[in-house]
Amino acid sequence: MTTKLVLASVLPGEQAQLADVIADISDQSRKRRYADWLVQQGDPRGQFLNEVLDQWDTGTGDLPKNKSYSQVWQRTCGITLLQTMRSGPLDSITTLFRYVRPALMVNPTVAEAELPVGVSKFGGLPDLPAGTPWPDFKGELHTFVGQINLAEIAATQVSRELPTAGLLSFFVFDDSANSGLVAVDWKMIFTPETSTVQRRQPDKPFGECNRLVPECALEFEETLDLPYASLYDLDSNYADQFLGCRRAKQIGLIKTHDDAYEEAREVLMPNREERSHLLGWSHPNVSADDPVSEGFRNLLTVASERACEMCWSDGHQLYYSIPEDDLPQHRFDRIAVNDG
């Protein structure tokens, strides 16, 4: 398999144990059960997690750190979050836990050879069922952004919100040279059965801003993610106009938490404003507010990736989002796209 996974869970049965922790990251007893399970497996990570929880329960003092254990594991099981909350300090903001979501960071690299049909990738040619037309806008072809093979990420925590198999294919029509809009039109195609897909050639030339981009293999890396929350304008009389400000109030953040909260977001998802990722939260690059509307979930953020020679406007990101009610139903016909 050309797609690479950097997972938090490495033992048989560990994915389910970790899923129980993430289902309610605020419940430290779930982490205790997970730690005890690791101890039973003879895994020293269990003792370390128990030591972290022991110190957390005291209510004071920095939490233990150990660089010998995978940072991916520490981020995904909640250790990194607890450490950052305590040092912030944000440990009194317990409502913060309710906003934690699993995410998959996406790291593309240029493919050394043509990738097999049906694998996850950015760029190149799409793999679609026979007879499926290449999406277009007013007769001009969309840019193929990439595709995610859901079976390839079935061992990850985000997979629990997605179908167990199938191919998600992402397209966008870039009209920035004319209307100034990066995403004037878009298409996401869900193919439940990947055995039916074939490599699709464009049937006509591209227009001014749309083209084939270099094919890139993908590495997926697990983490947890925290949402964008705007604290700078929190005390202004127009704060409630912004989703980021309303969210900050819902979490219970105040302006003095700004630096600590930004650090917590950064340690979980480094370079988040220039980072492609699946699920989790949207992180604005140039937008004044969250680019994903209230009532929608971030499905896939695609950065201006140098490896793929993708540049959305002036280094923006693309945000494919899905209505919150559609995600658990695995309904993908009402996708929205913004850039920012």
C-alpha positions in Angstrom: 0.0 0.0 0.0 1.5 3.4 -1.0 -0.6 5.3 1.6 1.2 5.6 4.9 -0.4 5.7 8.4 1.1 7.1 11.5 -1.1 5.7 14.2 -1.5 6.2 17.9 -2.6 2.6 18.5 0.0 -0.1 17.9 -1.3 -3.2 19.8 -4.1 -5.6 18.8 -7.3 -4.3 20.2 -5.8 -0.9 21.1 -7.9 1.1 18.6 -11.1 0.2 20.4 -9.6 1.1 23.8 -8.4 4.4 22.5 -11.8 5.1 20.9 -13.4 4.8 24.3 -11.1 7.5 25.6 -11.8 9.8 22.8 -15.5 9.3 23.0 -15.4 11.4 26.2 -12.0 13.0 26.6 -13.1 14.8 29.7 -13.7 11.5 31.6 -10.3 10.7 33.2 -11.6 7.3 34.3 -11.6 6.2 30.7 -8.0 7.1 30.4 -7.4 5.1 33.7 -9.1 2.0 32.1 -7.0 2.5 29.0 -3.8 2.8 31.1 -4.6 -0.3 33.1 -5.3 -2.2 29.9 -1.8 -1.1 28.6 -0.2 -2.3 31.9 -2.0 -5.7 31.4 -0.4 -5.9 28.0 3.0 -5.3 29.5 3.2 -1.9 27.7 5.2 0.7 29.8 3.0 3.5 28.3 0.3 2.4 30.7 2.5 3.3 33.8 3.4 6.7 32.2 -0.3 7.5 31.5 -1.2 6.6 35.1 1.6 8.9 36.3 0.2 11.8 34.2 -3.3 11.2 35.6 -2.1 11.0 39.2 -0.5 14.4 38.8 -3.5 15.8 37.0 -5.7 14.7 39.9 -3.7 16.7 42.4 -4.8 19.9 40.7 -1.4 21.5 40.7 2.1 21.1 39.3 3.4 20.3 35.8 2.5 16.9 34.4 5.2 14.3 33.7 6.8 14.3 30.3 8.5 11.5 28.4 9.9 12.0 24.9 10.6 8.3 24.5 6.9 7.6 23.8 5.4 8.5 20.5 4.2 12.1 20.2 1.4 10.9 18.0 0.2 8.6 20.8 0.6 11.3 23.4 -1.4 13.8 21.3 -4.2 11.3 20.4 -4.8 9.8 23.9 -5.0 13.3 25.5 -1.7 13.5 27.4 -0.5 16.5 25.4 -3.7 18.3 25.9 -3.6 17.7 29.7 0.0 18.9 29.8 -0.8 22.1 27.9 -3.9 22.8 29.9 -2.0 22.5 33.1 0.9 24.7 32.0 -1.4 27.3 30.4 -3.2 27.3 32.8 -6.4 26.2 31.2 -7.2 23.3 33.5 -10.1 25.1 35.1 -11.8 25.4 31.6 -13.3 21.9 31.7 -15.8 22.7 29.0 -12.9 22.7 26.6 -12.9 18.9 26.6 -16.3 18.9 24.8 -14.7 20.6 21.8 -11.9 18.1 21.2 -12.2 16.1 18.0 -9.9 13.5 16.4 -8.3 14.5 13.1 -5.9 13.1 10.5 -3.1 15.4 9.4 -2.4 14.8 5.7 1.2 15.0 4.5 1.7 14.8 0.7 4.8 13.9 -1.1 5.3 13.8 -4.9 4.8 10.2 -6.2 8.0 8.6 -7.5 5.9 6.5 -10.0 2.3 6.4 -11.0 0.2 5.4 -8.0 -2.2 2.4 -8.2 -5.8 2.9 -9.1 -8.0 3.7 -6.1 -5.4 4.7 -3.5 -5.5 7.9 -1.5 -3.7 10.8 -3.1 -3.7 14.5 -4.0 -3.5 15.5 -7.6 -2.8 13.3 -10.7 -5.8 11.8 -12.5 -9.0 10.8 -10.6 -10.3 7.3 -10.3 -14.0 7.2 -11.0 -16.7 4.6 -11.9 -17.0 4.0 -15.6 -19.3 6.6 -17.2 -18.8 9.2 -14.5 -18.2 12.5 -16.2 -15.4 14.8 -15.1 -17.1 17.6 -13.2 -17.2 20.9 -15.0 -18.6 24.4 -14.6 -20.2 26.1 -17.6 -18.4 23.6 -19.9 -14.9 24.0 -18.3 -13.3 21.2 -16.3 -12.8 21.3 -12.6 -9.3 20.8 -11.0 -9.1 17.3 -9.4 -7.9 18.0 -5.9 -7.6 14.5 -4.5 -9.2 11.3 -3.3 -9.4 9.5 0.1 -9.7 5.7 0.2 -11.7 5.1 3.4 -10.6 1.5 3.7 -7.0 2.7 4.0 -7.7 4.8 7.0 -10.0 2.3 8.8 -7.5 1.8 11.6 -7.7 5.5 12.6 -9.9 7.2 15.1 -11.6 9.5 12.5 -12.7 6.4 10.6 -15.5 5.9 13.2 -17.3 8.9 11.7 -16.9 7.7 8.1 -18.0 4.8 6.0 -15.7 1.8 6.4 -14.9 1.7 2.7 -15.3 3.7 -0.5 -13.6 6.6 -2.2 -14.2 10.3 -1.6 -13.1 12.3 -4.6 -12.7 16.1 -4.4 -12.9 18.6 -7.3 -13.0 22.4 -7.4 -13.4 25.0 -10.1 -10.9 27.8 -9.6 -12.1 31.1 -11.1 -9.7 33.4 -9.2 -8.4 35.0 -12.4 -11.9 36.2 -13.4 -14.3 36.5 -10.5 -11.6 36.4 -7.8 -13.2 33.3 -6.3 -11.1 30.2 -5.7 -14.1 27.9 -5.3 -16.8 29.2 -7.6 -18.0 25.6 -8.1 -17.1 22.2 -6.6 -18.0 18.6 -6.6 -17.4 15.7 -4.2 -18.1 12.2 -5.4 -18.6 9.3 -3.0 -18.0 5.9 -4.7 -19.0 3.1 -2.2 -17.3 0.3 -4.1 -13.7 1.0 -5.1 -13.4 -2.1 -7.3 -15.6 -0.2 -9.9 -13.3 2.7 -10.4 -11.0 3.4 -13.4 -8.4 6.0 -14.1 -10.2 8.9 -15.8 -8.5 11.1 -18.5 -9.8 14.6 -19.1 -11.9 14.7 -22.3 -11.0 18.2 -23.2 -8.4 21.0 -22.4 -8.6 22.8 -19.1 -9.5 26.5 -18.9 -7.4 29.4 -17.6 -7.1 28.5 -13.8 -7.8 24.8 -13.7 -5.3 22.1 -14.6 -3.8 18.7 -13.7 -1.5 19.0 -10.6 1.4 16.6 -9.8 0.3 13.3 -8.3 1.2 13.0 -4.6 1.1 10.0 -2.2 -0.4 10.7 1.2 0.7 10.0 4.8 -2.0 10.3 7.4 -1.0 11.1 11.0 -3.4 10.9 14.0 -4.0 13.8 16.5 -6.6 15.6 18.4 -7.8 19.0 17.4 -9.3 22.1 19.0 -11.4 24.7 17.2 -10.7 28.2 16.2 -11.9 30.7 18.8 -11.4 34.4 18.5 -10.4 36.1 21.8 -9.0 39.3 20.5 -12.4 40.9 19.8 -14.1 39.1 22.6 -15.0 42.3 24.5 -16.1 44.3 21.5 -19.7 45.3 20.9 -19.7 43.3 17.6 -18.2 40.1 19.0 -21.4 38.1 18.6 -21.3 38.6 14.9 -18.3 36.2 14.7 -18.6 32.5 15.1 -15.1 32.5 16.6 -16.1 34.9 19.4 -19.4 33.1 20.1 -17.4 29.8 20.3 -14.9 31.3 22.7 -17.7 32.4 25.0 -19.3 28.9 24.8 -16.0 27.3 25.8 -15.5 29.8 28.7 -12.4 31.5 27.4 -11.4 35.0 28.2 -8.9 37.3 26.6 -6.1 36.4 29.0 -6.4 32.8 27.8 -5.3 33.8 24.3 -1.7 32.7 24.3 -2.4 29.5 26.2 -5.2 28.5 24.0 -3.2 29.2 20.8 -0.4 27.0 22.2 -2.8 24.2 22.9 -4.0 24.3 19.4 -0.5 24.5 18.0 0.9 21.5 19.9 -2.0 19.3 18.8 -1.8 20.3 15.1 1.5 22.1 14.2 1.3 24.7 11.4 -2.5 24.2 11.4 -3.1 27.3 9.3 -1.1 25.7 6.4 -2.0 22.1 7.1 -4.2 19.7 5.1 -6.2 17.5 7.4 -9.3 15.2 7.5 -12.1 16.0 9.9 -11.1 17.8 13.1 -11.8 21.5 12.9 -11.3 24.2 10.3 -8.4 26.7 10.9 -8.6 30.0 9.1 -5.5 31.1 7.2 -6.5 34.6 6.0 -10.3 34.7 6.9 -11.4 37.0 9.7 -13.6 34.2 11.0 -14.1 30.5 10.9 -14.5 29.6 7.1 -16.8 26.7 7.9 -20.3 27.9 8.7 -22.1 27.1 11.9 -24.0 23.8 11.5 -21.3 22.3 9.3 -18.3 20.1 10.0 -14.9 20.3 8.5 -14.6 17.3 6.2 -11.3 18.0 4.4 -9.0 21.0 4.6 -6.6 21.2 1.6 -3.7 23.6 2.1 -1.8 25.3 -0.7 0.6 22.3 -0.9 3.9 23.0 -2.6 4.5 19.3 -3.3 1.4 19.2 -5.4 2.0 22.7 -6.8 -1.4 23.7 -5.4 -1.9 27.4 -4.6 -5.4 28.6 -3.8 -5.4 32.3 -4.4 -2.6 33.8 -2.4 -1.7 30.8 -0.3 -5.3 30.2 1.0 -6.7 26.8 2.1 -9.8 25.0 0.7 -12.4 23.8 3.2 -14.8 21.1 2.2 -17.5 20.9 4.8 -20.5 18.8 5.5 -23.8 19.5 7.4 -23.5 18.2 10.9 -26.6 16.0 10.5 -25.3 14.5 7.2 -22.0 13.1 8.6 -23.4 10.4 10.8 -25.8 9.4 8.0 -22.8 9.3 5.5 -24.6 11.6 3.2 -22.2 13.4 0.9 -24.5 15.2 -1.5 -24.7 18.6 0.3 -21.0 19.4 0.6 -20.0 23.1 0.8 -16.6 24.6 -0.1 -15.0 27.9 1.1 -11.5 29.2 0.9 -9.7 31.3 3.4 
